[in-house]
Amino acid sequence: LSRLFVRAGVEKLRITGGEPLMRPGLPELLGRLAAIDGVRDLSLTTNAWFLPRLAPALAAAGLRRINVSLDALSPEVFARMNGRGLGPARVLEGIDAARTSGLAVKVNMVVQRGVNEHEILPMARHFRALGIPLRFIEYMDVGSTTGWGMDQVVPAREIVRLVASDHPLEPVAPAYRGEVAARYRYVGTATEIGIISSVTEPFCPACHRARLSADGKLFTCLFA
């Protein structure tokens, strides 16, 4: 399927989940995908739990970028959100391992009203100091188990105002057509944040992503 998509013009492949680092033989799969003629960008989204062990093998296989899901730096908040009582230390260790292995890293934070919006500034400050791009994602309805409601959404504009109140921001032009994140740069730095505003400022007209589920279904939208 990846070869067919690339023949049709697709240049970027991303492995997601679930948690892809739990898949046996993941480095071998990545190596096969990286070897497809025409694949310009191969990336992966992960919770980083197994990155301390796997990062060198993933980089050697041809992976170039990862997005790490991390919704809080507070151990209490993070433990409550993951439902396992686990703190963020292992995730931060995984981020360090990925960077040491030469992988480019972005961090994704889903912001939920009444749960972790007070973590926005600590997260912004932490990753700005490290020079790691941080993406804030509006809490969105992606299934029947989230108990989703609009009262749980922190709008993108509110997030941008809050981060800019701590350090001035300047907008960054889209890097390509259909980019889903609105990007901003901290003034005086090369470090960026991104805002994915699926709920309050949808980007549907320019979206050209396709998603293949584990059971072989093709989706053009997470809301589908």
Residue frames relative to the residue before (quaternion, step in Angstrom):
aa qw qx qy qz dx dy dz
L 1.0000 0.0000 0.0000 0.0000 0.00 0.00 0.00
S 0.6406 0.5168 -0.3321 0.4607 3.58 0.95 -0.80
R 0.6389 0.5172 -0.3305 0.4638 3.59 0.98 -0.80
L 0.6505 0.5126 -0.3176 0.4618 3.59 0.98 -0.82
F 0.6558 0.5048 -0.3127 0.4662 3.58 0.93 -0.85
V 0.6551 0.5009 -0.3195 0.4667 3.58 0.95 -0.81
R 0.6174 0.5303 -0.3435 0.4686 3.60 1.03 -0.71
A 0.6894 0.4684 -0.2713 0.4813 3.59 1.14 -0.65
G 0.7108 -0.4848 0.2521 0.4428 3.60 1.27 0.08
V 0.4903 0.6523 -0.4433 0.3709 3.59 1.23 -0.11
E 0.1472 -0.8091 0.5663 0.0552 3.57 -0.94 0.93
K 0.7435 0.3646 -0.1991 0.5240 3.58 1.23 -0.45
L 0.0622 -0.7713 0.6332 0.0176 3.55 -0.98 0.93
R 0.0409 -0.7852 0.6176 0.0189 3.55 -1.04 0.83
I 0.2558 -0.7430 0.6016 0.1433 3.55 -0.96 0.93
T 0.0064 -0.8009 0.5980 -0.0302 3.58 -0.79 1.07
G 0.3192 -0.7432 0.5490 0.2107 3.57 -1.16 -0.47
G 0.3464 0.0981 0.9207 0.1504 1.59 -2.04 -1.50
E 0.5674 -0.5659 0.4643 0.3772 3.51 -1.26 -0.52
P 0.3188 -0.8075 0.4615 0.1828 3.60 -0.17 1.25
L 0.6163 0.5681 -0.3701 0.4006 3.62 1.05 -0.54
M 0.5927 0.5520 -0.3743 0.4516 3.60 1.26 -0.11
R 0.5447 0.6345 -0.4034 0.3713 3.60 1.23 -0.22
P 0.4212 -0.6858 0.5226 0.2813 3.62 -0.78 0.93
G 0.8322 0.2168 -0.1569 0.4857 3.56 -1.01 0.78
L 0.2532 0.8044 -0.5088 0.1731 3.59 1.15 0.46
P 0.6415 0.5130 -0.3626 0.4402 3.68 0.81 -0.75
E 0.6423 0.5184 -0.3317 0.4569 3.60 1.00 -0.76
L 0.6357 0.5181 -0.3249 0.4710 3.60 0.99 -0.82
L 0.6610 0.5029 -0.3090 0.4633 3.59 0.90 -0.90
G 0.6357 0.5336 -0.3280 0.4513 3.57 1.00 -0.79
R 0.6532 0.5028 -0.3110 0.4730 3.59 1.01 -0.79
L 0.6636 0.4903 -0.3091 0.4729 3.59 0.99 -0.78
A 0.6570 0.5217 -0.3137 0.4447 3.58 0.95 -0.86
A 0.6660 0.5258 -0.2954 0.4389 3.58 1.14 -0.62
I 0.5046 0.6436 -0.4372 0.3742 3.61 1.24 -0.17
D 0.4357 -0.7060 0.4975 0.2536 3.56 -0.73 1.07
G 0.7442 0.3562 -0.2809 0.4903 3.57 -0.66 1.13
V 0.5621 0.5631 -0.4029 0.4525 3.59 1.23 -0.21
R 0.1641 -0.8240 0.5398 0.0517 3.55 -0.41 1.25
D 0.8061 0.1176 -0.0130 0.5798 3.59 1.10 -0.69
L 0.0075 -0.7895 0.6123 -0.0414 3.58 -0.67 1.16
S 0.0646 0.8171 -0.5642 0.0995 3.57 -0.57 1.15
L 0.2248 -0.7725 0.5874 0.0873 3.53 -1.33 0.23
T 0.2253 -0.7501 0.6067 0.1361 3.55 -1.11 0.76
T 0.0576 0.8277 -0.5438 0.1260 3.58 -0.70 1.08
N 0.4611 -0.6378 0.5265 0.3215 3.55 -1.29 0.28
A 0.4664 -0.7436 0.3747 0.2984 3.58 1.40 0.11
W 0.4010 0.7587 -0.4622 0.2234 3.60 1.23 -0.07
F 0.7724 0.3198 -0.1732 0.5206 3.59 1.02 -0.78
L 0.3902 0.7495 -0.4670 0.2606 3.60 1.22 0.13
P 0.5909 0.5727 -0.4104 0.3931 3.67 0.88 -0.64
R 0.7229 0.4122 -0.2380 0.5008 3.59 1.09 -0.69
L 0.7895 0.3974 -0.1711 0.4354 3.57 0.90 -0.92
A 0.4814 0.7171 -0.4325 0.2586 3.62 1.12 -0.49
P 0.6726 0.4887 -0.3417 0.4382 3.68 0.75 -0.81
A 0.6703 0.4983 -0.3070 0.4562 3.60 0.95 -0.84
L 0.6362 0.5271 -0.3329 0.4545 3.59 1.03 -0.74
A 0.6566 0.4991 -0.3101 0.4729 3.57 0.95 -0.85
A 0.6561 0.5132 -0.3116 0.4571 3.57 0.96 -0.85
A 0.6543 0.5306 -0.3112 0.4400 3.59 1.12 -0.64
G 0.6516 -0.5293 0.3199 0.4393 3.59 1.23 -0.29
L 0.4438 0.6614 -0.4771 0.3715 3.60 1.25 0.09
R 0.1979 -0.8100 0.5453 0.0859 3.57 -0.97 0.85
R 0.8155 0.1282 -0.0306 0.5636 3.59 1.04 -0.75
I 0.0676 -0.7683 0.6316 0.0795 3.54 -1.25 0.50
N 0.2181 -0.6997 0.6580 0.1726 3.50 -1.33 0.50
V 0.1725 -0.7954 0.5768 0.0689 3.56 -0.73 1.08
S 0.3146 -0.7406 0.5669 0.1764 3.56 -0.86 1.01
L 0.1969 0.7527 -0.6009 0.1830 3.56 -0.67 1.17
D 0.1586 -0.8549 0.4921 0.0427 3.57 -0.37 1.24
A 0.8023 0.0538 -0.0350 0.5934 3.61 1.24 -0.09
L 0.3613 -0.6941 0.5742 0.2410 3.54 -1.28 0.50
S 0.5603 0.5943 -0.3832 0.4314 3.58 1.19 -0.48
P 0.4599 -0.6925 0.4731 0.2917 3.62 -0.70 0.99
E 0.6546 0.5262 -0.3210 0.4378 3.58 0.98 -0.83
V 0.6848 0.4762 -0.2849 0.4724 3.57 0.89 -0.98
F 0.6546 0.5177 -0.3134 0.4531 3.57 0.91 -0.92
A 0.6579 0.5125 -0.3098 0.4567 3.59 0.93 -0.89
R 0.6580 0.5076 -0.3096 0.4620 3.57 0.99 -0.82
M 0.6931 0.4905 -0.2848 0.4449 3.58 0.95 -0.85
N 0.7181 0.4230 -0.2820 0.4753 3.61 0.97 -0.68
G 0.4152 -0.7608 0.4299 0.2528 3.57 1.27 -0.12
R 0.6591 0.5030 -0.3015 0.4708 3.58 1.29 0.08
G 0.4720 -0.6836 0.4367 0.3451 3.57 1.26 -0.12
L 0.4806 0.6843 -0.4203 0.3523 3.58 1.26 0.36
G 0.3853 -0.7259 0.5277 0.2147 3.58 -1.03 0.83
P 0.6207 -0.5963 0.3786 0.3405 3.59 -1.28 0.26
A 0.4286 0.7404 -0.4578 0.2420 3.63 1.20 -0.23
R 0.6639 0.5071 -0.3095 0.4542 3.59 0.93 -0.88
V 0.6265 0.5291 -0.3347 0.4643 3.60 1.07 -0.71
L 0.6601 0.5006 -0.3002 0.4728 3.57 0.94 -0.90
E 0.6159 0.5282 -0.3348 0.4791 3.58 1.10 -0.69
G 0.6458 0.5248 -0.3119 0.4586 3.56 1.04 -0.80
I 0.6204 0.5343 -0.3315 0.4688 3.57 1.06 -0.76
D 0.6493 0.5097 -0.3113 0.4709 3.57 0.96 -0.87
A 0.6548 0.5158 -0.3129 0.4553 3.59 0.96 -0.86
A 0.6407 0.5281 -0.3230 0.4543 3.57 1.01 -0.81
R 0.6774 0.4839 -0.2986 0.4667 3.58 0.89 -0.90
T 0.6289 0.5330 -0.3296 0.4603 3.58 1.02 -0.77
S 0.6895 0.4725 -0.2657 0.4804 3.58 1.13 -0.70
G 0.5936 -0.6137 0.3465 0.3885 3.57 1.29 0.01
L 0.4876 0.6568 -0.4373 0.3737 3.57 1.24 0.22
A 0.3984 -0.6658 0.5716 0.2670 3.58 -1.07 0.76
V 0.1679 -0.8125 0.5568 0.0398 3.57 -0.93 0.94
K 0.0162 -0.7181 0.6943 0.0445 3.49 -1.23 0.77
V 0.2640 -0.7530 0.5813 0.1593 3.56 -1.16 0.60
N 0.2047 -0.7736 0.5918 0.0969 3.57 -0.95 0.95
M 0.0455 -0.7840 0.6191 0.0034 3.57 -0.89 0.98
V 0.2120 -0.7438 0.6224 0.1201 3.57 -0.70 1.11
V 0.2008 -0.8061 0.5512 0.0776 3.58 -0.66 1.15
Q 0.0373 -0.8045 0.5917 -0.0346 3.55 -0.72 1.14
R 0.4781 -0.6921 0.4692 0.2688 3.55 -0.74 1.12
G 0.8217 0.2252 -0.1814 0.4911 3.54 -0.94 0.92
V 0.7019 0.4320 -0.2566 0.5048 3.56 1.30 -0.05
N 0.8427 -0.0872 0.0971 0.5224 3.60 0.62 -1.07
E 0.3535 0.7515 -0.5109 0.2220 3.64 1.12 0.29
H 0.6094 0.5513 -0.3587 0.4427 3.61 1.17 -0.43
E 0.6069 0.5465 -0.3465 0.4616 3.58 1.31 -0.08
I 0.4254 0.7300 -0.4586 0.2754 3.61 1.25 -0.16
L 0.7303 0.4271 -0.2603 0.4653 3.61 0.70 -0.99
P 0.6322 0.5046 -0.3635 0.4621 3.66 0.88 -0.68
M 0.6502 0.4992 -0.3204 0.4747 3.60 0.97 -0.79
A 0.6552 0.5160 -0.3208 0.4489 3.59 0.89 -0.91
R 0.6782 0.4940 -0.2982 0.4550 3.59 0.86 -0.92
H 0.6554 0.5348 -0.3166 0.4293 3.57 0.92 -0.93
F 0.7666 0.3784 -0.2141 0.4726 3.57 0.73 -1.03
R 0.5451 0.5601 -0.4118 0.4686 3.60 1.20 -0.28
A 0.6519 0.5178 -0.3147 0.4559 3.59 0.97 -0.82
L 0.7041 0.4406 -0.2592 0.4929 3.58 1.12 -0.66
G 0.4331 -0.7060 0.4564 0.3250 3.59 1.24 -0.28
I 0.4877 0.6538 -0.4286 0.3886 3.58 1.20 0.56
P 0.4445 -0.6870 0.4977 0.2875 3.63 -0.80 0.92
L 0.1443 -0.7780 0.6093 0.0511 3.55 -1.02 0.91
R 0.1373 -0.7907 0.5934 0.0610 3.55 -0.87 0.98
F 0.2245 -0.7524 0.6090 0.1126 3.52 -0.89 1.04
I 0.1225 -0.8039 0.5814 0.0245 3.57 -0.81 1.04
E 0.4381 -0.6791 0.5202 0.2761 3.56 -0.83 0.97
Y 0.5148 -0.6314 0.4869 0.3150 3.55 -1.03 0.85
M 0.0234 0.8383 -0.5400 0.0709 3.58 -0.56 1.13
D 0.5526 -0.6217 0.4633 0.3057 3.51 -1.30 0.55
V 0.0721 0.8194 -0.5620 0.0867 3.59 -0.36 1.22
G 0.8118 0.0521 -0.0554 0.5790 3.58 1.12 0.52
S 0.6319 -0.5669 0.3911 0.3554 3.54 -1.30 -0.04
T 0.6581 0.5400 -0.3042 0.4275 3.60 1.25 0.01
T 0.5677 0.6462 -0.3787 0.3417 3.61 1.21 -0.10
G 0.3008 -0.7530 0.5287 0.2510 3.59 1.13 -0.48
W 0.2014 0.8565 -0.4557 0.1346 3.51 1.20 0.69
G 0.1052 0.7651 -0.6338 0.0444 3.56 -1.23 0.63
M 0.6244 -0.5715 0.3774 0.3756 3.60 -1.13 0.62
D 0.6070 0.5708 -0.3606 0.4191 3.59 1.11 -0.57
Q 0.6508 0.5063 -0.3138 0.4708 3.60 1.27 -0.21
V 0.5849 0.5958 -0.3568 0.4190 3.58 1.31 -0.13
V 0.1892 -0.7172 0.6594 0.1224 3.57 -0.99 0.93
P 0.3764 -0.7711 0.4560 0.2360 3.63 -0.32 1.20
A 0.6444 -0.5547 0.3761 0.3683 3.54 -1.15 0.71
R 0.6674 0.5182 -0.3182 0.4299 3.58 0.86 -0.91
E 0.6262 0.5278 -0.3345 0.4663 3.57 1.09 -0.68
I 0.6354 0.5228 -0.3244 0.4666 3.59 1.02 -0.80
V 0.6598 0.5066 -0.3137 0.4579 3.59 0.90 -0.92
R 0.6503 0.5132 -0.3253 0.4560 3.61 0.90 -0.86
L 0.6600 0.5130 -0.3154 0.4492 3.58 0.93 -0.86
V 0.6818 0.4729 -0.2987 0.4714 3.60 0.84 -0.95
A 0.6666 0.5084 -0.3029 0.4532 3.60 0.97 -0.84
S 0.5986 0.5630 -0.3657 0.4370 3.60 1.15 -0.49
D 0.6854 0.4611 -0.2675 0.4960 3.57 1.24 -0.49
H 0.7732 -0.0582 0.0551 0.6291 3.58 1.15 -0.69
P 0.4998 -0.6839 0.4290 0.3138 3.64 -0.69 1.01
L 0.1959 -0.7727 0.5984 0.0802 3.52 -1.16 0.83
E 0.1109 -0.7526 0.6403 0.1066 3.53 -1.29 0.43
P 0.5055 -0.6717 0.4383 0.3180 3.62 -0.91 0.86
V 0.2348 -0.7440 0.6125 0.1270 3.54 -1.23 0.65
A 0.4903 -0.6697 0.4719 0.2973 3.58 -0.89 0.91
P 0.5988 -0.5648 0.4165 0.3859 3.62 -1.10 0.60
A 0.4466 -0.7012 0.4939 0.2548 3.56 -1.04 0.80
Y 0.7939 -0.0034 0.0257 0.6075 3.59 1.19 -0.48
R 0.6312 -0.5312 0.4018 0.3974 3.56 -1.24 0.39
G 0.8086 0.2604 -0.2005 0.4880 3.55 -0.91 0.92
E 0.3494 0.7302 -0.5191 0.2745 3.60 1.17 0.26
V 0.3557 -0.7880 0.4654 0.1896 3.58 -0.66 1.09
A 0.6950 0.4451 -0.2765 0.4924 3.61 1.14 -0.46
A 0.3088 -0.6773 0.6322 0.2152 3.54 -1.10 0.81
R 0.1856 -0.8369 0.5121 0.0536 3.56 -0.59 1.17
Y 0.0763 -0.7647 0.6395 0.0188 3.52 -1.21 0.76
R 0.2619 -0.7502 0.5884 0.1499 3.56 -1.15 0.70
Y 0.4634 -0.6286 0.5395 0.3147 3.55 -1.07 0.72
V 0.4782 -0.6910 0.4578 0.2904 3.57 -0.66 1.10
G 0.8067 0.2452 -0.2097 0.4952 3.55 -0.91 1.00
T 0.7148 0.3568 -0.2430 0.5502 3.58 1.30 0.12
A 0.4497 -0.6449 0.5301 0.3176 3.54 -1.35 -0.02
T 0.5350 0.6503 -0.3813 0.3814 3.59 1.31 0.06
E 0.1990 -0.8138 0.5428 0.0595 3.54 -0.95 0.94
I 0.1848 -0.6757 0.6784 0.2214 3.45 -1.49 0.11
G 0.1786 -0.7517 0.6188 0.1421 3.54 -1.29 0.32
I 0.1966 -0.7625 0.6065 0.1103 3.55 -1.19 0.62
I 0.1136 -0.7722 0.6227 0.0560 3.56 -0.78 1.04
S 0.0728 -0.8512 0.5183 -0.0393 3.54 -0.17 1.38
S 0.0196 -0.8611 0.5081 -0.0046 3.56 0.78 1.05
V 0.7246 0.4578 -0.2416 0.4549 3.58 1.05 -0.74
T 0.8102 0.3199 -0.1582 0.4651 3.59 0.64 -1.11
E 0.7909 0.1197 -0.0710 0.5959 3.60 1.16 -0.49
P 0.1034 -0.8559 0.5027 0.0634 3.61 0.58 1.14
F 0.2789 -0.7681 0.5629 0.1238 3.53 -1.12 0.79
C 0.1875 0.8543 -0.4721 0.1100 3.57 1.26 0.46
P 0.6698 0.5348 -0.3542 0.3741 3.68 0.72 -0.87
A 0.7562 0.3751 -0.2092 0.4937 3.60 1.09 -0.63
C 0.4972 0.6817 -0.4246 0.3283 3.60 1.25 -0.16
H 0.0273 0.7999 -0.5990 0.0241 3.58 -0.93 0.89
R 0.3697 0.7262 -0.4901 0.3095 3.55 0.99 0.90
A 0.1175 -0.7554 0.6387 0.0879 3.54 -1.23 0.54
R 0.1582 -0.7985 0.5780 0.0576 3.56 -1.05 0.79
L 0.1992 -0.7629 0.6068 0.1004 3.54 -0.93 0.94
S 0.3065 -0.7724 0.5291 0.1715 3.58 -0.64 1.12
A 0.6788 -0.5096 0.3459 0.3999 3.55 -1.28 0.35
D 0.7277 0.3904 -0.2458 0.5076 3.60 1.16 -0.49
G 0.6783 -0.5768 0.2729 0.3642 3.54 1.17 0.67
K 0.5120 0.6197 -0.4444 0.3955 3.61 1.15 0.39
L 0.3142 -0.7429 0.5670 0.1667 3.54 -1.15 0.76
F 0.0472 -0.7897 0.6116 -0.0125 3.57 -0.81 1.08
T 0.2747 -0.7393 0.5846 0.1903 3.55 -1.11 0.66
C 0.7936 0.2005 -0.0838 0.5683 3.60 1.25 -0.23
L 0.5077 -0.6369 0.4844 0.3194 3.58 -1.01 0.79
F 0.6396 0.5361 -0.3346 0.4377 3.61 1.06 -0.66
A 0.5870 0.5824 -0.3706 0.4231 3.60 1.23 -0.26
